[in-house]
């Protein structure tokens, strides 16, 4: 190529290089196809409190999964949208007083969002972040001395910034099998104190989400029948109404309405028994029964102070308090995470990532349901033992019911 023919090319390259100075390149993942049913993202932990960090994390998870991501809060994962569904049932006066929130089904939050928003899974990252400045260790100093920094070797022990990112990402899927799956997240970075880079929280969460694999395909018919067996008839009715074809919908909804009416009948019978027994409250055998109120005191009770009835608290509520107290009072757990133990009011959830993980494990491993709720509901003795444990921990006042 001659000098004359090369001149226009050199001029063109010069113009392009100047124009590229103002060219905005798309962010990574901008070309990722986003399709299919959405997933929910419920973020907790000190690393995910800032709005910018939450937005970047949502975008990164969306690019990783190739699915739309909806950011939800704790309330959204409980009863969002189910009130409107129940309004359709409440026109039947025989069901108007049914406890549609079904507190015994609180662990089915993925199903609730599947019904109300079309969600197929909830991703729940709980990630803590800490940073500190300190003198470099001998090994770190040796590493830094092997590097050229500012065109000079480091002659004095430098100050470093140590960042630590740790936590878990749990996926709650609608599928009956492999519904809950968890992966750990850990990142550590040590650099000179004037280094401006930081650990990329969004990338770390997205990488951990990728480790959990593909979302299992929901089998809605099996989900609805499992909910019926578990004692969640309204949620089973809602699954059938929103997810099943008409041919499969009818049998499930008929069975669900029958179960709701039977639950209401048992509650009415117990309330009548309470009235006949005076002040003594009947044991809460059904966790979905929020018993209305204690009977009024007798008119002849002016000479003596009226007896104080036992609060009609469901087994599910008592067990939730017990599970939280187990984690909060575990001093070995606190020590293992280099945290100083602090007394906490009974039943109060704390924000520390290791405690949040402990809370979740009580539900994910079945401890809440099989080791607490079921024994409490099965007999008066089971409820009495649970009350005694809570009284010993200072969570419940008064002597244990006999």
N, C-alpha and C positions, 0 to 999 in steps of 0.2 A: 504493500500500500504506500502510495507516495505521500510526501509531506503535505501537499495541497489537499489530498482526500482525507487525511487524518485531522485536519484543522476543524472542520464542522463537527466531528465526533467529540473532540476535546471540548469545544464550546458547549455542545449539548450536555456533556457530563458535568461541566461546571455549573450550568443552569440548574440541572436536576439536583446536584448536591446542595445548592443554595436553597432550593424550594423545599427539600426534605427537612430543613431546619424547623419549619412550621407544620410539618405533617404529623397528625395525631394518629398513631397506630391503635388498632382495636385492642382492648384488654384480652389477656389469655382466656380462652374458653368462649370468646364471643361468637365463634362459628359453631359451637356445640349445638346440635339439634335438641330442642326441648320438646318432648311430646309424651303422651300417655297420661295416666291418672296421677294426680299430685301426691306428694308426701308432705308431712308436717315436720317442722323444725322447732323444738322447744329448748331454748338455750338457757343454761344456768352457769354460775361460777364467776369469779372475779375477772377472768380473761374475756368474758363475753357480756360485760355490763355496758360498755360504751356503744352508742348507736352505730358508729362507723364500723366497729369490729363485728357487730351483729349483721350489718348489711353485707360486708365483705364475705362473711362466713356463709350467709344464705346464698350468695351468688356462686361461691366456690362449690358448695354442696350441689346446687342445681346443675352446674357444669359437669360435676363428677358423675351424677346419676343420670343426667339427660332427661330429668323429669321436672315439672313445675314444683317449686317449693313454697309452702305457705308457712310463715312464721306465726306461731301461736304462743299464748301464755298459759299459765297454770289453769286459769278458769276455763279456757277454751277446751282443755283436755278433759273436762268433767261433764258438763251438761249443755254445751253450746248447741242451740238449735233443737234440743229434744223437747223443750216446752211446747214449741209449735206443733210438733208431731203428736204430743199427748192431747193437745186441744181437740184433735179429731176424735180421739177416744172418749174424751170427757163428755161429749154429747150423750153418751150412754150413762145415765145417772147411776147405774150400778157400779161404774168404774171411776166416778168423779173423785172419790176420796183415796184412790190408790196412790201410793208413794212412788211417783213416776221417776224420781231421781235414782231409786234403787241403790242405796249406799253400799249394799253388799256386793255390788258390781263395779266398784270404783276402779278396780284394776283393768277394766275393759275399755280404757279410754281410747285405744286405737279403733275399737269397733264404733264407739260413739262418733268419732270424727269420720269414720268410713261412712256412717249413716248420714251425717249432716253435711259433709263437705266432699264426699267421694274420695277421701284419703285412703291409701292402701297401707301406710306405715307411718309411725312417728319416730323421728330420730331425736334423741335427747342427749346432747353433749353437756357434760358437767365438767368444766375445765377451770382450774385455778392457775393464777400467774403470780410469780414472786420475782423480785429483782433485788440485788444487793451489790454494794461495792466493797472490795476487800483487797488486801495485798495478794499478789500472785503467789501460788505455791511454787516450790522448787521445780516441779515437773513442768508447770505452766511457764515459768521463767525460761527454762531451757528451750521450750518450744518457741517462745517469742524471740529469744536470742538468735534462733536459726532463721529468722525472717528479717528482711530489710524493711524498716518502718521509717518513713520520712527520709530515706536514703542514708540512714545511720543505724547502727546496731544499738540495741537497748543496753545501756551500761548499768542502770540501777533497777532494782526490783520495782516493777510497775504496779499501778493499781488497775484492777480488772473489774468488769461488770459481769456478774453471773446471773443469767436468766434461767428460770425453771418454769416449764409448762407441764402440768400433769392433770390427769383426770380420766374420764371414761366417756365412751359414746355407746348408748344403748339403743337398739332398734326394736320397737314394738310393732309387730306386723299383725294383720288381720287373720292371716292363715292359722288354722287350728294347730298345726305342727310347726315347731321352730318359731313360735310367736315372738319370744324375747331372745335377743342375742346381743352380747356386749363385747367390746374391744377396749383395751387400755390405750391411753395416749400419754406419751412422755417425750419431752424435748428439753435439752439442756444446751446452753450456749455460753461460752466464756470468751470475752473479747476485751481489748483494752478499753479503758473507761471513756475515751473520747470517740469510740466507734459509734456511728450513727445508725447502724442497722439493728433490727430487732427480730425476734422470732416471729414468723408469719403464722398467727393463730388460725386464720382461715384455711391456709394450706394444710396445717396439721390436722384440723378437724376433718377436712375433705379427704385426706389420706386415710384417716381412721375409718371414715364412712366407707371408703372403697374396700377396706379389709373385711367389712361385714358381708360383702357379696351382694348378689341381686336380691331384690325384695320378693319373697315367696308370693305366688299367685293366690289370691283369696278364693276360698271355696265357701261361698256365702250360705249355701244350703246347710253344709256341715256346721258352720259358725252359728246359724240360727238354732239348730237342734242342740248344740252344746250349751248355748245360753239357756234354753228351756230346762235342760238337765241341771244346770248350775243354780237355777232359781232366779233368773233374770228375764221374766216373761215379757215385760214391756220392751226391753232392748231387742229381744228376739222378734217381737211384733214389728218393731221399727226396721230391723234388717230385712224382714220379709217384704215390708211395704216399699222399701226403697231399692232393694237389690235383687229380689227374686222375680222370675217370670210368673205370670198369673197362675199357671198350672201348679207351680210349687208353692205359691204364696198362701193359698187358702188353708191347707192343712196346718201350716205353721201358725198362722194368725188365729185360727180357731183354738188350737191348743194353748196359745199364749193368753187369750182372753179367758179361757177356762181357768188357767193357773192364777191369773190376777184376781178373779172373782173368789177363788178358793182361799187365796191369801187374805183378802178382805174379810171373808167369813170367819177365818180363824182369829183375826184381830178383834172383830166385834164380839166373838164368844169370850175372848180373854178379858175384854173391857167389862163385859157383864159380870164375869167372875170376879173382877176387881171390885165392882160395886157391891157384890154380895159379901165379899170378905172384908169390907171396911177399908182401913188405911193400908193394908198390906198389898204391895204391888206384885203382880204376877211376873215370873221370870220372862225375859225377852227371848223366846225360843226362835223367832223369825227375825233375821237381821234387817229385813225390809220394813219392819213395823216400827214406825215412830209413834209410840203410844201417846195419845192426845194429851191427857192431863190426869193428875191424881184426883180421886173423888173428894167432894167437899166434906169438911168435918161435920160430925154429928151436932145437932142443935143442943144436945145435953152435955156438951163438952165445955160449958162455961166454967165449971169448978176446977178444971185441970187443964194444963196446957195441951193443945191438940198434938197428937203424935205426928212425927215428921216422916212422911212416906219416903221410901227409897226411890231415887230418880229412875225413871224408866228409860235407861240408856241401852241402846242396842249392843249386841255382842261385837258387831263390826266396829263401833266407835270405841268400845273399851279395848279391843285388840289393837286398833291403830295407836291408841295412847301407849299401850304396853310395848309395841314394836319400836316406837320412837324412843321410849325411855330406855330400852335395852341398848340402843346405840349411844344415846347421850351419856349414859352412866358407865360405859365401857372405858375405863381409864387406860387399859392396855392398848386399845385402839388409838386413843389420843396420843399416847406415848410413842407408838409405832410410827406416827406421822409427825413426830417432833412438835406436838402442840400441847400447850399447857391446859389441863382439864379445867373446865369452868362449869359451875352448877347452872342448870337450865330448868325453867319451869316445866313441869311434867306435861308431855304431849306437844311441846313446842319444837318445831322443825328448825334446825340451824342451817346456815348456808355453806359451812365448810364442805369441800368436795368429798372428803373421805366419809363424812357423816351422811351426805346425800346418797353416796353409793351404798352405805350400810342400810339406809332406809329402804332403798329399792330392792336390795337383796332379800329383805324379809318377805316382800311380795313375790319377786321373781322365782325364788326357791320354793315357794309354797308354804313357808313357815306361817305366814299370816293366816292363810285359809285352813290348812290341815292341822296345824299345831295349836291354833288359838280359837278361831271362829267356830270350827266344827265341834270341838269339845265343849265350848261354852254353850252352844245351842243344843247339844245332845242331851244334857241333863242339868238339873239344879246344882249338882255337886261340881260339875265343870265350871259353871258360872261363879260358884262360891269360891273355888280355888283361884280363879282369875281376879276376883274382887280382893281376896286376901293378899295376893301379890301386889296389886296396885295400892292397897292400903299400907303395906309395909314400905313401899317406895314413896309414900306420902302423896300419891296421886288422887286418892279417894279418902274422904274423911269418914269416921264412924266405924263401928265394928262390922265385921264381915257378916252377911246375912246367913242365918242358920237354916 
